[in-house]
C-alpha cells in the first residue's frame, strides 16, 4: 500500500515541528488562511487525481501537540489494516465520550453551529435531529486527519461541493459559514467555516454506502498512554471513564450509525459520567 501523508506548515519556524514520517507541505503562501485545511485538500486532490494506488491525506504541523506521538504509529496501523478506503484518527477522545454528536460540541465553542448544521441536514434530505440524535463513536471526527484513496476523496469532494452549493445559495447560511465565530479559538478570531468543514465527514460517512472506513481504535493502548501523558495523576482513570461512556454508546447504537439518545444519559449535561468500575472495557 502506498501512503502519502503530508504535513502542512505556515511559517518557516514551524518546520522544526514536522514529523520525519510525513511529507512537508509548504503552505507559507497561505492565500486563504481562514479556511484552513480545505484549500490544501483541493491542491492535493488535483495532484493525486489520477493516482489510484495511493492513500493520501494531510495533517497539521501541530500533529505532535494534538496526538502526543510520532507519526510512525499511525502509518504502521494503516499498513497493518489493508483494504479500507479511509483511515482516520481523532485525538480528541474526550469529545467522543462526552458528547452525543460533534455538532453539539461544536455549538458550544461556536454558537449557532448546531442550528446552521440542522438546516443543512434538512436541505440534504437527511432524517437526523442533531439536538437529539447520537452518533456512533466510529463516525466522530473533530479534525481532518483523514487518509484516503481516490475512491474516498472523489466521493468526499462530491459531497462537500453539494453541501457548499446549498450553503452558498442561501444568504443566511453563507453569512454564517463564512462569517466570524462569536468566540475566539485559541485566542484568535476565526471563521465558522473550518469547524463546520471538519464535522461534515460524520454526515458523509452516514450517507455513503460504498466506502469502507476504519477509525483508529479508541480502546487502544495509544489512547491510554496519551491520556496518562495529558493527565499524569489521573490519566488511567480518565481513560476508563471515557471507555465506559463510549461503551454505553456502542451498546445503545447497536450497530446503527445514528440513533436517538436520552438527554440525561448521553448528552454533555449527563449527571452519570462515572464508570461502575475501572474494568468497564478491556484495553486491546
Protein Blocks (a to p, Z undefined) as FASTA:
>chain_A
ZZddddddfbfklmmmpcfkbccddfklommlmnommmmmmmmmmmmmmmckbccddddf
klmmmnopafklmmmmmmmmghiabdcddfklmlmmmpmbfklmmmmmmghjlmmmmmmm
mmnopacdfklpccdfklgcfbfcdcddfklmmmmmmmmmmmmmmmmmpmklmmmmmmcc
fbdeehiacdfklmmmmmmmmmmmmmmmkbccddddfkbfklmmmmmmmmmmlmmmmmmm
mmmmmmmmmmmnnopabdcddfklmmmkbcblbcfbfklbccZZ
